[in-house]
Structures are given as C-alpha cells and as structure tokens.
Amino acid sequence: MLVTEQSLNLRLNNTRNPWEILSTTITTVDGTDTYTITQPISAYQNSGKVHFVVRATDDTNLPYVPVEFDDFNSQSYGEMPPVVSVNSALAVPEKISFYRTGIQDQVIKAVISPTPQGVMTYTVWFLAGSLDSAHALMSQVGPVSELSNYKCLKTALALLPYCEWRDDDQFNIDKRKMLGAGFMLQLGDINRKGDLEHTVAGYISQLNAPKSFDMDHWNESK
C-alpha cells in the first residue's frame, strides 16, 4: 500500500498543484548567503520539492512578496542593498537556489543571492515528499483520500503475483490471471475517456474546479 501511496504522491507533485504542502522559515544573517533548512515534517511525511517562496515585509498592506527560486546551477551573484531600502521598496532582485546534500539527500540547503545585508524572513513552501514507512500498511497516509478505492485497486494488482490460495500451482496461476484481468478491466486505459485511470489523471490535473461565468453589469441596459 505504501508503494501505491508514494507513487500517487509523486504523480500529484508532478502536476505542480499544491495537493499537500508543508512550510518552514529562513531568517537571514547579515553577510551570510547559505542556510540549512529544517525540513518540515508532518504526521506522516517529510518535505519534497520547493513549491513557493515569500519574503516578509514591514508593510501591513503588503505583508509578503513572492521570491524567485531555482536550482543551484541557476544562481546569481552580488550583494543586496541595505535592509532599509529593501523593505521600503518591497522588492529585491533576489533569487534563492536550493540543493540537497547529506545521507539520502535529506539535508536541504538554500543559497540566497545577492548575499543578504541584514535580517529578513522567508517562508518556504514544499510539496509533500516521502511517506513514513513506519505507518500501518492499510493506514492510507497519503493525500487525496477520495482516491482510496483507486489506491486499493492498484495495491491489489501489485500484490497479486505473491498470492496463493491452494497447494496447487496451476490453480493459483489461473486465479491470478482471472483476478488480474478483472483488476485491469476496472482500471482501464489512461488514454480512454471514461476509464478509471483516465478519470484519475484528469482529476489530479487540477486542485480546484473553478467555474467561469459572465455577469451583466448592474446598470447595463438590455
């Protein structure tokens, strides 16, 4: 079940929609450009890819501004202007570059360029990463609980080759084939409209389903 959950979680992340996000903060030190991020961890998973970054300002009308971010090999260089001018302008041409290091790449590093010249606070939002294998097999710890039946069906199909019902190899082979055909029939083809795989792919492509409609102006003549 955990493999199915993680596989679906990766598919959700690849849509770049915030199906499940975790956050942490970075507080800068004058003259320091590289920071080790404390990886945010929820009850059952840690952080994955960076999704969005904002910087706090001193303006109550605009408390946060978005910050550009990229991979480590896309960083820029230079030095930021003083903090006073940063907050008054509400914008700095900064970029944060992220990379991973350590055992199994679990340590996240952030390089801010140009180098900060004062104290600033950034909030970094991550997509949900790996799931906690310590959870019970059937706990369904991943996001999108509405796809629980789909995840159970995928798990059943994956476990089918390991199933035995009798001390009869041919009987077990035939039953696996029969059940496998049924599971595949329920899942269908991702490219065929109306099939479950196609429906799931379409569902996870959007987090919300806003409906657009036209409204007449209140004093518009008919």
C-alpha positions as CSV (number, residue, x, y, z in Angstrom):
1,M,0.0,0.0,0.0
2,L,2.8,2.4,0.8
3,V,4.4,2.0,-2.6
4,T,1.0,2.8,-4.2
5,E,0.6,5.8,-1.9
6,Q,4.1,7.1,-2.8
7,S,3.6,6.6,-6.5
8,L,0.4,8.6,-6.4
9,N,2.0,11.2,-4.3
10,L,4.7,11.7,-6.9
11,R,2.1,11.9,-9.7
12,L,0.4,14.6,-7.6
13,N,3.6,16.5,-7.2
14,N,4.3,16.4,-10.9
15,T,1.1,18.3,-11.6
16,R,2.7,21.2,-9.6
17,N,-0.6,21.7,-7.9
18,P,-0.5,22.2,-4.1
19,W,-2.3,19.0,-3.2
20,E,-0.4,18.8,0.1
21,I,2.2,21.4,1.3
22,L,4.5,21.9,4.3
23,S,6.3,25.1,5.2
24,T,9.3,26.3,7.1
25,T,11.1,29.7,7.5
26,I,14.6,31.1,6.9
27,T,15.8,34.0,8.9
28,T,18.9,35.6,7.3
29,V,22.1,36.8,9.0
30,D,23.9,39.8,7.7
31,G,26.6,38.7,5.2
32,T,25.5,35.1,5.0
33,D,24.2,33.6,1.8
34,T,23.8,29.8,2.6
35,Y,21.4,28.3,5.0
36,T,20.5,24.8,6.1
37,I,16.7,24.4,6.1
38,T,15.0,22.5,8.9
39,Q,12.9,20.1,6.8
40,P,9.2,20.4,7.7
41,I,7.7,17.1,8.7
42,S,4.0,16.4,9.1
43,A,2.5,13.5,11.0
44,Y,3.3,11.0,8.2
45,Q,5.7,12.6,5.6
46,N,8.5,15.0,5.1
47,S,9.0,17.7,2.5
48,G,9.6,17.2,-1.2
49,K,10.2,19.8,-3.9
50,V,10.1,23.5,-3.2
51,H,6.7,24.9,-4.4
52,F,6.6,28.6,-3.4
53,V,8.7,31.2,-1.5
54,V,7.7,34.5,0.0
55,R,9.6,37.2,2.0
56,A,8.0,39.1,4.9
57,T,8.0,42.9,4.6
58,D,7.3,45.7,7.0
59,D,4.3,46.9,5.1
60,T,1.0,46.0,6.6
61,N,-0.8,46.5,3.3
62,L,1.5,44.0,1.6
63,P,3.0,41.8,4.3
64,Y,4.6,39.3,1.9
65,V,6.2,39.4,-1.6
66,P,6.9,36.3,-3.7
67,V,10.6,35.4,-4.3
68,E,12.0,33.8,-7.4
69,F,13.7,30.5,-6.8
70,D,15.6,27.9,-8.9
71,D,18.1,25.1,-8.8
72,F,21.6,25.6,-7.5
73,N,23.1,25.8,-11.0
74,S,20.9,28.8,-11.9
75,Q,22.0,31.1,-9.0
76,S,23.1,34.7,-9.5
77,Y,25.8,36.6,-7.6
78,G,26.1,40.0,-6.0
79,E,25.2,41.9,-2.8
80,M,21.8,43.1,-1.7
81,P,21.1,46.7,-0.8
82,P,20.7,47.6,2.9
83,V,17.5,46.3,4.7
84,V,16.0,49.7,5.0
85,S,15.8,50.2,1.2
86,V,14.7,46.6,0.8
87,N,11.6,47.0,3.0
88,S,10.7,50.4,1.7
89,A,10.9,49.2,-1.9
90,L,9.1,46.0,-1.1
91,A,11.1,44.3,-3.8
92,V,14.6,42.9,-4.1
93,P,16.0,41.3,-7.2
94,E,16.9,38.2,-5.1
95,K,16.8,34.6,-6.0
96,I,17.0,31.5,-3.8
97,S,18.8,28.5,-5.1
98,F,18.1,25.1,-3.5
99,Y,20.1,21.9,-3.4
100,R,20.2,18.7,-1.3
101,T,23.1,17.0,0.4
102,G,23.8,14.5,3.2
103,I,22.7,10.9,3.6
104,Q,20.0,10.2,1.1
105,D,20.0,13.9,0.2
106,Q,17.9,14.7,3.3
107,V,19.7,18.0,4.1
108,I,18.2,21.0,2.2
109,K,20.5,24.0,1.5
110,A,19.3,27.4,0.4
111,V,21.6,29.9,-1.2
112,I,20.3,33.5,-1.4
113,S,21.8,35.8,-3.9
114,P,22.7,38.5,-3.8
115,T,24.0,38.0,-0.3
116,P,21.6,39.4,2.3
117,Q,22.7,42.5,4.1
118,G,20.6,42.3,7.3
119,V,17.8,40.2,8.8
120,M,14.9,39.1,6.6
121,T,12.4,36.3,7.0
122,Y,11.5,33.9,4.2
123,T,8.7,31.3,4.2
124,V,9.4,28.3,2.0
125,W,6.5,26.1,1.0
126,F,7.3,22.5,0.0
127,L,5.2,19.8,-1.8
128,A,4.8,16.7,0.4
129,G,7.7,14.3,0.0
130,S,8.3,10.7,1.0
131,L,5.7,8.9,3.2
132,D,6.6,7.4,6.5
133,S,7.1,3.7,6.1
134,A,6.5,3.2,9.9
135,H,2.8,3.7,9.4
136,A,0.5,0.7,9.3
137,L,0.1,-1.0,5.9
138,M,-3.5,0.0,5.5
139,S,-3.4,3.4,7.1
140,Q,-3.6,5.2,3.7
141,V,-1.4,8.0,4.9
142,G,-1.1,9.8,1.6
143,P,-3.2,12.8,0.3
144,V,-6.4,12.7,-1.7
145,S,-8.5,10.4,0.4
146,E,-11.2,10.4,-2.3
147,L,-8.9,8.2,-4.4
148,S,-8.7,5.5,-1.6
149,N,-10.5,2.9,-3.7
150,Y,-8.2,3.5,-6.7
151,K,-5.2,3.1,-4.4
152,C,-6.6,-0.2,-3.0
153,L,-7.2,-1.5,-6.5
154,K,-3.6,-0.6,-7.6
155,T,-2.2,-2.2,-4.5
156,A,-4.2,-5.4,-5.0
157,L,-3.0,-5.7,-8.6
158,A,0.7,-5.2,-7.5
159,L,0.4,-7.9,-4.8
160,L,-1.4,-10.4,-6.9
161,P,1.7,-12.3,-8.1
162,Y,2.5,-13.1,-4.5
163,C,-0.9,-14.6,-3.7
164,E,-1.7,-18.3,-3.3
165,W,-5.0,-20.0,-2.3
166,R,-4.2,-23.7,-2.6
167,D,-1.2,-26.0,-2.7
168,D,-1.8,-26.2,-6.5
169,D,0.4,-24.1,-8.7
170,Q,-1.9,-24.2,-11.8
171,F,-4.9,-23.3,-9.8
172,N,-3.1,-20.3,-8.3
173,I,-1.8,-19.2,-11.7
174,D,-5.3,-19.4,-13.2
175,K,-6.8,-17.4,-10.3
176,R,-4.2,-14.7,-10.6
177,K,-4.9,-14.4,-14.3
178,M,-8.6,-14.2,-13.6
179,L,-8.3,-11.6,-10.8
180,G,-5.7,-9.6,-12.7
181,A,-7.9,-9.4,-15.8
182,G,-10.7,-8.1,-13.5
183,F,-8.5,-5.5,-11.8
184,M,-7.1,-4.3,-15.2
185,L,-10.7,-4.1,-16.6
186,Q,-11.6,-1.8,-13.6
187,L,-8.6,0.4,-14.0
188,G,-8.9,0.6,-17.8
189,D,-6.7,2.7,-20.1
190,I,-5.3,6.2,-19.1
191,N,-5.9,7.3,-22.7
192,R,-9.5,6.1,-22.9
193,K,-12.2,8.5,-21.8
194,G,-14.4,7.1,-19.1
195,D,-11.9,4.6,-17.7
196,L,-10.7,4.9,-14.1
197,E,-7.1,5.6,-15.0
198,H,-8.2,8.4,-17.4
199,T,-10.6,9.8,-14.8
200,V,-7.9,9.9,-12.1
201,A,-5.4,11.5,-14.4
202,G,-7.9,14.2,-15.2
203,Y,-8.9,14.7,-11.5
204,I,-5.4,15.2,-10.2
205,S,-4.6,17.7,-13.0
206,Q,-6.4,20.4,-11.1
207,L,-6.6,21.0,-7.4
208,N,-9.8,23.1,-7.7
209,A,-12.6,23.3,-10.3
210,P,-13.5,27.0,-10.7
211,K,-16.4,27.7,-13.0
212,S,-16.3,30.8,-15.1
213,F,-19.5,32.7,-16.0
214,D,-20.5,36.0,-17.3
215,M,-22.4,38.6,-15.3
216,D,-24.2,41.6,-16.6
217,H,-23.3,45.0,-15.1
218,W,-25.8,46.1,-12.6
219,N,-26.9,49.1,-14.8
220,E,-26.4,47.6,-18.2
221,S,-29.4,48.1,-20.4
222,K,-31.0,45.1,-22.1
